[in-house]
Amino acid sequence: MEHDGILIDGSKGFLMECLPCIQCRDKLGSPFEVGECNLDDLSRLMDMYRVFSPKPASQGLPPPEPGTCRQWAKSLIEIAINFLAWRENRVIGHAALIKDLKRDSGEFVIFVHQDFRNSGIGTELTRLSIQKAKELGLKSIWLTVSMNNFIAVKLYRKQGFEYSDIDECERTMILKL
């Protein structure tokens, strides 16, 4: 059992040693954890992106070339509020909220490992990101999603996102907070 990143037996967890984490269960009842991440988590995050499929998933992200992908993930951790989902010392999901304080909004991006999609991991990462956006006083968060990513669109609509722009390939969705 873990509380605030420190295991009850006094040892430290592999991730988020100083940051609080949340214990969750997926749709099948299997445990996983979600919480904020930082640069110390980059190598474990890259373990997920090395085997991530499809590459790129949307808008050229995550980048398919390993060095470019590492630089992209590092930059995202440096400029955004990032969250990870993990199970048994393995990162299985990543979400980021990129603040735009001039507009009181944030861009939301999320990637869930292909073996864990449609199991509730993305839902928890999205909820945590929405909660953080509210804590920061943002007025909205937005995202873009491929027109044919029906599972993601269903998740976003369930969380309250609405379409704000549609083109041939992608939809922009916004959640007013």
Secondary structure, DSSP 8 states (H G I E B T S, - for coil): -EETTEETTS-B-SS-SSS-EEEEE-TTS-EEEEEE--GGGHHHHHHHHHT-SSSS-BTTBS-SSHHHHHHHHHHHHHHSEEEEEEETTEEEEEEEEEEETTTTEEEEEEEE-GGGTTTTHHHHHHHHHHHHHHHTT-SEEEEEEETT-HHHHHHHHHTT-EEEEE-SSEEEEEEE-
